[in-house]
Amino acid sequence: MRGETILLVEDEAAIREMVCMALERDGFVVWQAGDGGEANRLLADGLPDLILLDWMLPGASGLEIARQLRRDEVTRKVPIIMLTARSEEEDCVRGLDSGVDDYVTKPFSPRELIARIRALLRRASPVEADGTVDADGLVLDTHSHRVSAGGRALEMGPTEFRLLQFFMTHPERVYSRTQLLDMVWSRGSFVEERTVDVHIRRLRKALEEGGYDRMVQTVRGAGYRFSAQS
Protein backbone atom coordinates (compact mmCIF):
# COMPACT_ATOMS: atom_id res chain seq x y z
CA MET A 1 0.00 0.00 0.00
CA ARG A 2 1.03 3.60 -0.46
CA GLY A 3 2.85 5.71 2.12
CA GLU A 4 0.99 7.06 5.13
CA THR A 5 -1.10 10.15 4.55
CA ILE A 6 -0.58 13.25 6.69
CA LEU A 7 -3.05 16.13 6.87
CA LEU A 8 -1.05 19.30 7.56
CA VAL A 9 -3.13 22.19 8.91
CA GLU A 10 -0.89 25.26 9.02
CA ASP A 11 -1.67 28.83 7.96
CA GLU A 12 1.95 30.01 7.50
CA ALA A 13 2.87 29.18 3.90
CA ALA A 14 6.63 29.03 4.54
CA ILE A 15 6.26 26.51 7.39
CA ARG A 16 3.71 24.53 5.40
CA GLU A 17 6.07 24.29 2.42
CA MET A 18 9.05 23.31 4.58
CA VAL A 19 7.14 20.60 6.43
CA CYS A 20 5.49 19.31 3.26
CA MET A 21 8.83 18.96 1.45
CA ALA A 22 10.39 17.11 4.39
CA LEU A 23 7.45 14.72 4.73
CA GLU A 24 7.22 13.95 1.02
CA ARG A 25 10.97 13.34 0.90
CA ASP A 26 10.45 10.77 3.66
CA GLY A 27 7.72 8.97 1.70
CA PHE A 28 4.57 10.48 3.18
CA VAL A 29 1.58 11.67 1.17
CA VAL A 30 0.67 15.19 2.35
CA TRP A 31 -2.69 16.96 2.21
CA GLN A 32 -2.40 20.69 2.97
CA ALA A 33 -4.89 23.02 4.61
CA GLY A 34 -4.53 26.63 5.72
CA ASP A 35 -7.39 26.64 8.23
CA GLY A 36 -10.05 24.51 9.85
CA GLY A 37 -12.59 24.98 7.06
CA GLU A 38 -10.18 23.73 4.43
CA ALA A 39 -9.18 20.83 6.68
CA ASN A 40 -12.83 19.79 7.06
CA ARG A 41 -13.30 19.79 3.29
CA LEU A 42 -10.32 17.46 2.90
CA LEU A 43 -11.56 15.22 5.70
CA ALA A 44 -14.92 14.91 3.96
CA ASP A 45 -13.09 13.27 1.03
CA GLY A 46 -10.93 10.88 3.03
CA LEU A 47 -9.26 10.09 6.32
CA PRO A 48 -5.51 10.62 6.85
CA ASP A 49 -3.29 8.40 8.97
CA LEU A 50 -2.23 11.37 11.11
CA ILE A 51 -3.00 15.09 11.47
CA LEU A 52 -0.41 17.83 12.06
CA LEU A 53 -2.37 20.69 13.55
CA ASP A 54 -1.10 24.20 14.21
CA TRP A 55 -2.34 25.81 17.44
CA MET A 56 -2.75 29.35 16.09
CA LEU A 57 -5.03 29.32 13.05
CA PRO A 58 -7.37 31.91 11.52
CA GLY A 59 -10.95 31.32 12.66
CA ALA A 60 -11.15 28.25 14.87
CA SER A 61 -7.96 27.55 16.81
CA GLY A 62 -6.12 24.24 16.73
CA LEU A 63 -7.49 23.47 20.20
CA GLU A 64 -11.08 23.92 18.99
CA ILE A 65 -10.44 21.82 15.89
CA ALA A 66 -8.85 19.04 17.96
CA ARG A 67 -11.90 18.94 20.23
CA GLN A 68 -14.22 18.78 17.21
CA LEU A 69 -12.20 15.92 15.70
CA ARG A 70 -12.35 13.97 18.96
CA ARG A 71 -16.12 14.42 19.17
CA ASP A 72 -16.66 13.11 15.62
CA GLU A 73 -17.12 9.33 15.38
CA VAL A 74 -15.21 9.19 12.07
CA THR A 75 -12.13 11.19 13.10
CA ARG A 76 -11.92 10.60 16.86
CA LYS A 77 -9.17 7.95 16.62
CA VAL A 78 -6.93 9.70 14.08
CA PRO A 79 -3.59 10.56 15.79
CA ILE A 80 -2.99 14.32 16.16
CA ILE A 81 0.27 16.18 16.72
CA MET A 82 -0.07 19.83 17.70
CA LEU A 83 2.45 22.31 16.30
CA THR A 84 2.82 25.22 18.70
CA ALA A 85 5.02 28.17 19.54
CA ARG A 86 3.76 27.91 23.15
CA SER A 87 6.28 26.11 25.33
CA GLU A 88 4.85 26.69 28.80
CA GLU A 89 3.81 23.53 30.64
CA GLU A 90 0.28 24.86 31.16
CA ASP A 91 -0.15 25.37 27.40
CA CYS A 92 1.14 21.86 26.66
CA VAL A 93 -1.32 20.41 29.17
CA ARG A 94 -4.18 22.36 27.55
CA GLY A 95 -3.18 20.93 24.19
CA LEU A 96 -3.09 17.36 25.49
CA ASP A 97 -6.39 17.87 27.30
CA SER A 98 -8.00 18.91 24.01
CA GLY A 99 -7.34 15.40 22.69
CA VAL A 100 -4.05 15.69 20.82
CA ASP A 101 -1.62 12.80 21.17
CA ASP A 102 1.64 14.75 21.08
CA TYR A 103 2.96 18.25 20.52
CA VAL A 104 6.04 19.74 18.89
CA THR A 105 7.26 23.19 19.89
CA LYS A 106 8.30 25.70 17.22
CA PRO A 107 10.93 26.13 15.97
CA PHE A 108 11.49 22.44 15.30
CA SER A 109 13.71 20.43 12.97
CA PRO A 110 12.06 18.33 10.25
CA ARG A 111 14.01 15.29 11.51
CA GLU A 112 12.56 15.68 15.00
CA LEU A 113 9.05 16.10 13.61
CA ILE A 114 9.32 13.01 11.40
CA ALA A 115 10.68 10.97 14.32
CA ARG A 116 7.67 12.01 16.44
CA ILE A 117 5.29 11.17 13.57
CA ARG A 118 6.84 7.73 13.07
CA ALA A 119 6.71 6.99 16.81
CA LEU A 120 3.04 7.99 17.05
CA LEU A 121 2.09 5.98 13.95
CA ARG A 122 3.82 2.92 15.44
CA ARG A 123 1.86 3.32 18.66
CA ALA A 124 -1.40 3.78 16.77
CA SER A 125 -0.93 0.81 14.41
CA PRO A 126 -2.19 -2.62 15.46
CA VAL A 127 0.37 -4.32 13.17
CA GLU A 128 2.73 -6.49 15.23
CA ALA A 129 6.51 -6.49 14.82
CA ASP A 130 6.30 -9.66 12.71
CA GLY A 131 3.92 -7.96 10.26
CA THR A 132 0.71 -9.63 11.42
CA VAL A 133 -2.65 -8.23 12.46
CA ASP A 134 -4.89 -10.44 14.58
CA ALA A 135 -8.59 -9.85 15.18
CA ASP A 136 -10.14 -12.61 17.29
CA GLY A 137 -8.37 -15.38 15.33
CA LEU A 138 -8.53 -13.72 11.92
CA VAL A 139 -4.86 -13.18 11.06
CA LEU A 140 -3.48 -11.08 8.21
CA ASP A 141 0.24 -11.27 7.40
CA THR A 142 1.42 -8.11 5.66
CA HIS A 143 4.77 -9.71 4.72
CA SER A 144 3.53 -12.89 3.05
CA HIS A 145 0.15 -11.47 1.94
CA ARG A 146 -1.67 -14.41 3.52
CA VAL A 147 -4.86 -14.47 5.56
CA SER A 148 -5.94 -17.25 7.91
CA ALA A 149 -9.01 -17.86 10.04
CA GLY A 150 -8.59 -20.08 13.07
CA GLY A 151 -5.34 -21.38 11.57
CA ARG A 152 -6.85 -22.25 8.17
CA ALA A 153 -5.73 -20.32 5.07
CA LEU A 154 -8.29 -18.16 3.28
CA GLU A 155 -8.21 -17.36 -0.43
CA MET A 156 -8.93 -13.84 -1.64
CA GLY A 157 -7.96 -11.49 -4.44
CA PRO A 158 -5.38 -8.67 -4.12
CA THR A 159 -8.04 -5.95 -3.86
CA GLU A 160 -9.88 -7.85 -1.12
CA PHE A 161 -6.56 -8.29 0.69
CA ARG A 162 -5.85 -4.54 0.56
CA LEU A 163 -9.38 -3.79 1.70
CA LEU A 164 -9.10 -6.22 4.61
CA GLN A 165 -5.65 -4.86 5.54
CA PHE A 166 -7.05 -1.35 5.65
CA PHE A 167 -10.06 -2.43 7.72
CA MET A 168 -8.00 -4.46 10.19
CA THR A 169 -5.49 -1.64 10.73
CA HIS A 170 -8.32 0.91 11.15
CA PRO A 171 -10.91 -0.95 13.26
CA GLU A 172 -14.05 0.48 14.84
CA ARG A 173 -14.21 3.42 12.43
CA VAL A 174 -16.95 4.03 9.88
CA TYR A 175 -15.78 4.76 6.32
CA SER A 176 -17.92 5.93 3.43
CA ARG A 177 -17.50 4.39 -0.03
CA THR A 178 -15.71 7.56 -1.13
CA GLN A 179 -13.26 7.32 1.75
CA LEU A 180 -12.57 3.64 1.03
CA LEU A 181 -11.92 4.45 -2.62
CA ASP A 182 -9.42 7.06 -1.55
CA MET A 183 -7.70 4.92 1.08
CA VAL A 184 -7.60 1.56 -0.69
CA TRP A 185 -7.67 2.42 -4.37
CA SER A 186 -5.79 5.78 -3.99
CA ARG A 187 -6.93 9.39 -4.28
CA GLY A 188 -8.18 10.34 -7.76
CA SER A 189 -8.68 6.73 -8.85
CA PHE A 190 -11.32 6.41 -11.59
CA VAL A 191 -13.39 3.75 -9.88
CA GLU A 192 -17.13 3.99 -9.23
CA GLU A 193 -18.45 3.86 -5.69
CA ARG A 194 -20.52 0.75 -6.40
CA THR A 195 -17.23 -1.07 -7.08
CA VAL A 196 -16.62 -0.85 -3.33
CA ASP A 197 -19.83 -2.81 -2.69
CA VAL A 198 -18.72 -5.54 -5.13
CA HIS A 199 -15.39 -6.00 -3.34
CA ILE A 200 -17.07 -5.86 0.08
CA ARG A 201 -19.30 -8.77 -1.02
CA ARG A 202 -16.26 -10.70 -2.28
CA LEU A 203 -14.39 -10.02 0.96
CA ARG A 204 -17.31 -11.23 3.06
CA LYS A 205 -17.56 -14.36 0.93
CA ALA A 206 -13.85 -15.07 1.56
CA LEU A 207 -14.35 -14.53 5.31
CA GLU A 208 -17.43 -16.73 5.66
CA GLU A 209 -15.42 -19.65 7.03
CA GLY A 210 -15.53 -19.35 10.79
CA GLY A 211 -18.12 -16.58 10.60
CA TYR A 212 -15.57 -13.79 10.17
CA ASP A 213 -17.72 -12.09 7.54
CA ARG A 214 -19.66 -10.61 10.48
CA MET A 215 -16.68 -8.34 11.17
CA VAL A 216 -17.25 -6.36 7.97
CA GLN A 217 -20.32 -4.42 9.02
CA THR A 218 -22.64 -2.18 7.03
CA VAL A 219 -23.54 1.08 8.78
CA ARG A 220 -26.77 2.21 7.19
CA GLY A 221 -26.50 5.58 5.50
CA ALA A 222 -22.80 5.94 6.37
CA GLY A 223 -20.67 3.16 4.91
CA TYR A 224 -18.72 0.24 6.36
CA ARG A 225 -16.91 -0.61 9.59
CA PHE A 226 -14.61 -3.43 10.66
CA SER A 227 -15.29 -4.65 14.18
CA ALA A 228 -14.63 -7.80 16.18
CA GLN A 229 -17.66 -6.86 18.25
CA SER A 230 -21.10 -8.16 17.29
Secondary structure, 3 states (H helix, E strand, C coil): CCCCEEEEECCCHHHHHHHHHHHHHCCCEEEEECCHHHHHHHHHHCCCCEEEEECCCCCCCHHHHHHHHHHCCCCCCCCEEEEECCCCHHHHHHHHHCCCCEEEECCCCHHHHHHHHHHHHHHHCCCCCCCEEEECCEEEECCCCEEEECCEEECCCHHHHHHHHHHHHCCCCEECHHHHHHHHHCCCCCCCHHHHHHHHHHHHHHCCHHHHHHHEEEECCCEEEECCCC
